[in-house]
């Protein structure tokens, strides 16, 4: 395991890499796609703060070629928060595309509801914190557009 003293330089590397990606996206204007995991417990939703982006989001990321998006959502949730949810427990809840960070970003959100609040552990490098919050509170914060749409649909 890497020393916690390395967290700050690794976060800086994530920010630099993300800045380079955004520069590439600015020039190329690509289309990207991914899967996010919406984990609910007691009316609250788990969300994360990445070290390289000012927007709050759900755990998630790119879907590998040939990978089932529910498997990707489950994998990313585990990688980012150490919360384990089997892919078959996720139900498709949202599909949408938005211009975001100089690209056309298409995301699917897969949701599940847990009976017990899980223990969350983040690496403090890519993800600096994760927590559950009521959707009304989250909507008043700076969140990615897909999450805003999803929560607005959930709240009616």
N, C-alpha and C positions, 0 to 999 in steps of 0.2 A: 504494500500500500504506500502511496506517495505521501510525503510529509505535508501537513496542513500549511507549512510555510510556503509551499509551492502554489497554493491556491491563487494568490494575487497575480503572479506572472502568468499562470494558465488562463485566468479570466481575461487578462490583457491579450493573450494570444487568440482566444475566442473572439474578442471584440475586433481585433485586427483581421482575422479570417472573415468575419461577417462583413466588415467594411469592404474587403476585397470582393466578396460575393456580390454585395450591393452595387459595387462599381461595374462588375461584369453584367449584372442584371440591367443596369442603367444603359449600357451599350447594346446589349443583345435583346432586351425585353422578352425574356423567355416565358414559356408556360410551365408552371410547376404544379405538382399535386402531392397530397399527403393525407395522413389520417391522424385524427386527434381522439383522445380518450376522455370522455366526460364521465367522471366518477362522482356519483351523488351519495350523500349520506345525510339523513335527517334534514332534508330540504336545503342542504348546502352542497356546493360543487367544488371539487378539487381543482385548483389552478396553480400555475407556476410562474416564477419570475426568472427569466434567463439572464445570464450575465452580459450578453451581447446585444440586448434589445430593450427598449424602454417600454414596450407594450407587454401587458400580462397576457397569458395564453393558457391553453390546456396542454397537458403532456401529449407529445406527439412528434411526428416527423415524416420523412419521406417513406413511401412504400417501395420496397425493393422489387425489382423486376420479377414477375411471377408470384409475388407474395400476396396472400389474402389480406385486404386492408384491416380486417379485424385482428389478424395476427400482428400486423404492424402496430396497431393501436395498443395492443397488449404488450408487445415488446418495448415500445417507447415508454409506456407507463412504468414498466419494470425498470428500464434503464435510468429514467429520470427521477423516480421517486421510491424505488424498491418496493412498490406496491404490486402484488401479483394478483391478476385477474385473468382467468382463462378466456381465450378468444371467443369461445362459444357463449359466454355470458354477456357479450356486447351486442346491442341491437343498433342498426343503422338509424340515425336520428336527424341528420342534416347533410345536405350537399349544396355547395355554392362556390362561386368564383368571384374574386375581387381583384382589382388592381391593388397591389400591395408591394411596397419596396421595389418599385420599378419592374414588376413582373405580373403576369396573370396567374394568380395563385388559386388553385382549385383544391378544396378540402372536403373530406367527409368526416363527420363526427359520429363516433360510436359511443353509446351511453350504456351505463349499468348503474344499479343502485346496490349499495352494500348495507347489510344489516348492522355491522359494527364498523366504527371508525378505525381505519388501518393505521399502523405505524408508518410514518413517512420519514425517509432518509434521503437527503439530496447530497450530491457530491461537492457542493459549494464552489464548483468550477463552471460547468455549463449551466446548471440550475442552482441559483443562490438561495431560493426558498420555495416552499410549496405549502399551501394551506387550503382549508375549506372555508367557504364564505357564502352567504346568501346571495342569490343572483341579483337582487335589487341593489345590493351594495356594490357588487362587481360591475354592474352596468354604469355606475357613476365614476368608474376608474378608466384609465387608458388601457383598452383591451384591443386585441386584433379584431378586424372587421367580421371574420367568420364567427367568432365567439359572440360578438354583439348580436348578429343575426340570429344565431342559435338560441341565445337567452331571450331575446325579444319574442321569438316563436314560442318558447316554453312558457313565458309569462302571458302570452295572448295579447 
